Amino acid sequence: MTGEDIAELIGRVALGDRAAFAALYRRTSPKLFSICLRILKDRLEAEEVLQEVYIKIWQRASRFAAAAGPPSPWLAAIARNQSIDTLRSRKPVADELDSAYDLADDDPSPEQQTVIRDEGRRIDTCMEELEADKATAVREAYVEGSSYQELADRFGVPLNTMRTWLRRSLLKLRECMER
C-alpha cells in the first residue's frame, strides 16, 4: 500500500468512515506496534499503547495534511510520542524526598576546592622555576600524556636525555613543593 493510499484512508477516517479506519489499522498496525515495542520493551504495554495510538489517530485524522508530507512519519510520530509518554509516566519522578538527601555529593567541598586551587597555584609557581623547555616537556609528558620518545623527537634530544630532564625536573618540583 502506497503513502497516497494511506493518506486517502486517513482522509476518510477524518470523515468518520469506520471501514477506512479498520483498513488503516490492518495496513499500519504492524509498523506502529514495532515502534511501540522497541521503545517500551514490553509486549503487553506496547499493545495497550497501540490502542491509544489509534484512538489519537481517529481523533486527529482531520489535522493530517496530505500536502505537508507522507502519512508514515505522521503516524510514526504519534506512536513514538505516545510510547515515550507512557514510558515517562511509569517512572516515578522522585521516590521520596528523604531518599534524595541520602545521595552522595561527589563534588569537592568548598574547602577541598580551595585546597586544590592553592595546590595548582603552587605547582604553577614551581613550574616557573624550571627552564622553559623542561617545563614544557613536563607538561606534555604528565598532563597531555606524550611519551618520552615523542618528547625526545620533538625536542631533538636522545631518549635517555629526555628521561633525565623529566626526572630532574620532577625532583626540582618536589623540592619546591616541600618548601
Secondary structure, 3 states (H helix, E strand, C coil): CCHHHHHHHHHHHHCCCHHHHHHHHHHHHHHHHHHHHHHHCCHHHHHHHHHHHHHHHHHHHHHCCHHHCCHHHHHHHHHHHHHHHHHHHHCCCCCCHHHHHCCCCCCCCHHHHHHHHHHHHHHHHHHHHCCHHHHHHHHHHHCCCCCHHHHHHHHCCCHHHHHHHHHHHHHHHHHHHHC
